[in-house]
Amino acid sequence: MSVDNKFLVRDKITLKVTGLGSSGEGVGKTDGFTVFAHGALADETVEVELEQVKKNYASGKVTAILEASPERVEPLCPVYEACGGCQLQHLNYTGQLKAKEQQVRDALFRIGHLQEVKVLPIIGEEDPWHYRNKMQFPVAFENGILEIGCYAAATHKVVGVENCLIQKQRNNDIIAVVRQWMRQYEISAYDEKTGKGVVRHVMGRVGVNTGEVMAVIITAGYDIPHGKELVKMLRDAVPGLKSVVQNINKKQTNIVMGNKTRLLYGKTTIKDRLGTLKFNISAQSFFSGKQCPG
């Protein structure tokens, strides 16, 4: 059933949030009209400034929290508000687990109509930080400043990250080295608008159960100035480094990796284990590296 829309962009409304959307945004209704509120949590009352208004829904940003959720916390990441890499750092970990469990329930029951399926509680980590074994960060010059990090939400503006709290520390070490190398040797970043520049993305892979590390530098052409110096800097600074790979992507595209790779140092793969299974992981492999407990 459609609801007559009486709202306009830049309108400010008071919204009682009843749940979370698939991207972590708060969801509620006012006069039967659905509103998505970025930065809001379930059971909160917030003021929202509308940024997009459609026939059956609207979305906007929270400008004031009138009644806060008891599960709201201060995000640890200093660039959380600007960065699009995380969506729920303002929700405590218990609340995050409940939200993810609800997403599973919604997918099975409401969307899939599989009412007979039993959904067990999500098993959390003892330490919910520094868990990602694969890092893939874009590189750009923003207002003349070299930035390596994540895209701001719904943009291609790169927000620089010094120490990502959800990445394995070895991946953060790789970023620090590449940033230093680009500054020291004046290596250019790829410009999406002009198609010029050298470095497009930086990737890191960490063997969760072996400690082996791979660094991948994705470039817009075959040549990589001062590549030997980059390898030496990585070897000196990154414990467990077993592989340095260059991936070449000459296309003007949003796809991160190209079809050609070449080995700069070590081996073309790193090793990891899941239980009794052993894996050789290349730069282009899909591998989660996490074993379910229990």
Beta strands, then each sheet from edge to edge (+ up, - down):
strand 1: 12-20
strand 2: 26-30
strand 3: 33-38
strand 4: 45-53
strand 5: 57-67
strand 6: 134-142
strand 7: 145-151
strand 8: 158-160
strand 9: 199-206
strand 10: 213-219
strand 11: 241-248
strand 12: 260-266
strand 13: 270-274
strand 14: 277-281
sheet 1: 1+ 2- 3+ 5+ 4- 1+
sheet 2: 8+ 7- 6+ 9- 10+ 11+ 12-
sheet 3: 13+ 14-
end
